[in-house]
């Protein structure tokens, strides 16, 4: 939905919530494919289930349904006899469009100022007063007391603005921006000069055995191809492995960890699968093999620690996990939108979630234990906040991977990884009716700029 329509809905939200008769709208909304049956059920269950709560949720969700959502909604109002509200929205929408047209710049022509009655092209004959400057030798007009006039006036030459110098911190100044300065400073950023930069392993689990009770992850192959192409462009040697059991996943990870990374600068692992919550000391969550057996994220990460992979000591190790962190569906809460366009999937998203049944244990294990050394040079990026589902569209892939690929394409040439992931989190957080919040566990010691 464009910003003008979004603001219009918010302008009349109170009146719409007070007067909207939602019960008669459901069939019309379905017939125009503004919402799916599951979405309608979610709206009907909103709050206490009262008419006002349903109307409020309908108006909120309408903002996420594309550029034609408002005109289609107005048609639904007209079909259900709610002509007053339909006329209010339609008239206001047309007026808003006219206002936009009214402020467009006009085709202006220069106006020549001269003595009244002088026609264009007519020679201008005037007696020259010797005390006044002649044509062609016009003197500038100086405003202010005579004693403040400059001895000699010079024309002002306008030059392009020069970037202000930045204090380099050593008594001198430099014109280099902070990001560029960080790139070239080994104390501030990892050095990624190797060609190739490093290895990238993508594990893409799509089809699961019947006994696992896990559905096929339709759309994951789109994610896989996006990641393969993106990290190839970022100078990684990419290897893709599909439909691995839990044991095969561990074997593939150990095989990568045992390689000699001495001549490389980085290592990356991308896992696309179903997931669940899991007991942990450092990194939450687990991902499923195709046999339905989970592999904890903690085990995946620790495969590449200093003991298991000594040639990666001091080098960044990156993990991107597209899988659920649990079963909860996040409905979000109402805020003023700062996004010009809420992009939503064209079809019903699916969740990469399954229940997690935790085994017996004596005490709860915390997320971090002070006696354990903090892992260094590691970043684990999760597609969703622990405990919540991660959404995937069967036709266009997962929200997280689609956004990650888009953000990297636009900004990886000039921004560090942490800034890129903040952009991803912000973009994903405004999608859809159910919400999703990516996050990361960052134990990198420096900034990381990809080699582009």
PyMOL commands that set and color helices and strands:
alter all, ss='L'
color gray80, all
select helices_A, chain A and resi 3-11+13-19+26-31+37-44+51-62+69-79+83-102+146-148+178-183+210-212+220-233+246-257+297-302+310-312+399-411+417-429
alter helices_A, ss='H'
color red, helices_A
select strands_A, chain A and resi 166-167+173-174+198-204+236-242+266-272+275-276+286-288+294-296+316-322+349-351+378-382+391-393+397-398+439-442
alter strands_A, ss='S'
color yellow, strands_A
deselect
rebuild
show_as cartoon
